[in-house]
Amino acid sequence: MFLFLVVALAVVVAAVTLAVVGGGEGDGPLPEAAPERLQDLLPLDRPIDRVDIETLRFPLAARGYRMSDVDDALSRLGAELAERDARIADLESALAGAQASAGHVSMEKHAEEDQR
């Protein structure tokens, strides 16, 4: 019985070894796995929206996430937020200027009506 278990164990070890090494089938040993990279890339052809951020997933690395992927995403988000802030500031100043000129014109109209 002991001899049977030893032979069975040797057969299992040989089968596993052949499966890992390649056993003559295919191209040889197991192919190298490509490093996991960021799959859900942020769109380059349009501004980033909320859905893009919610679906963004970083691949795991040995000690957490790949710093380069996270840095690239944060850099892109920071640049787009700065661009939006500048655009908002421009629009607010344009609105304030339009309101001021509209108020000036309406005051002139009221002054002309009062003089009549």
C-alpha positions in Angstrom: 0.0 0.0 0.0 2.8 2.4 0.9 4.6 1.6 -2.4 1.3 2.4 -4.3 1.1 5.8 -2.6 4.7 6.7 -3.4 4.2 5.7 -7.1 0.9 7.7 -7.3 2.6 10.7 -5.7 5.5 10.4 -8.3 2.9 10.3 -11.2 1.1 13.4 -9.9 4.4 15.3 -9.5 5.5 14.3 -13.0 2.1 15.3 -14.5 2.2 18.7 -12.8 5.8 19.2 -13.9 5.0 18.4 -17.5 2.0 20.7 -17.4 4.1 23.6 -16.1 7.1 23.0 -18.3 5.1 22.3 -21.4 5.3 18.5 -21.9 6.1 18.8 -25.6 2.8 20.4 -26.6 2.6 23.9 -27.9 5.4 26.4 -27.8 7.2 25.2 -24.7 7.0 26.5 -21.2 4.2 28.8 -20.1 4.4 32.2 -21.7 5.4 35.2 -19.7 2.3 37.1 -18.4 2.2 40.6 -19.7 2.3 43.2 -16.9 -1.2 44.4 -16.0 -1.7 47.9 -17.3 -4.5 50.4 -17.0 -7.4 49.2 -19.2 -10.0 51.9 -18.6 -8.0 54.8 -20.1 -9.3 58.3 -19.7 -10.7 59.6 -23.0 -8.3 61.8 -24.9 -10.9 63.1 -27.4 -13.2 64.8 -24.9 -13.2 66.3 -21.4 -13.4 63.9 -18.5 -16.8 63.5 -16.9 -18.1 61.9 -13.7 -18.8 58.5 -15.3 -15.1 58.3 -16.5 -13.9 58.9 -12.9 -16.4 56.4 -11.5 -15.4 53.6 -13.9 -11.6 54.3 -13.6 -9.9 51.2 -12.1 -6.2 50.9 -11.5 -4.5 47.5 -11.8 -2.9 46.1 -8.7 0.9 45.9 -8.5 3.1 44.2 -6.0 2.6 46.9 -3.3 -0.8 48.4 -4.3 -1.3 50.4 -7.4 1.2 51.4 -10.1 2.3 54.8 -9.2 2.8 55.9 -12.8 -0.8 55.0 -13.7 -2.2 56.9 -10.7 0.2 59.9 -11.2 -0.9 60.1 -14.9 -4.6 60.0 -14.0 -4.2 62.6 -11.2 -2.1 64.8 -13.5 -4.8 64.7 -16.2 -7.5 65.4 -13.7 -5.6 68.3 -12.2 -5.0 69.8 -15.6 -8.7 69.5 -16.6 -9.9 71.0 -13.3 -7.5 73.9 -13.7 -8.8 74.4 -17.3 -12.4 74.3 -16.1 -11.7 76.8 -13.2 -10.1 79.2 -15.7 -13.1 78.9 -18.0 -15.5 79.5 -15.2 -13.6 82.6 -14.1 -13.6 83.9 -17.6 -17.3 83.3 -18.0 -18.1 84.9 -14.6 -16.1 88.0 -15.5 -17.8 88.2 -18.9 -21.2 87.9 -17.2 -20.3 90.6 -14.6 -19.1 92.9 -17.4 -22.3 92.3 -19.4 -24.5 92.9 -16.3 -22.6 96.1 -15.5 -23.0 97.4 -19.1 -26.7 96.4 -19.1 -27.3 98.2 -15.8 -25.5 101.3 -17.2 -27.7 101.2 -20.3 -30.9 100.8 -18.3 -30.0 103.7 -16.0 -29.4 105.9 -19.1 -32.9 104.9 -20.4 -34.5 105.7 -17.1 -32.7 109.1 -16.9 -33.9 110.0 -20.5 -37.5 109.0 -19.6 -37.4 111.1 -16.4 -36.2 114.2 -18.4 -39.3 113.9 -20.7 
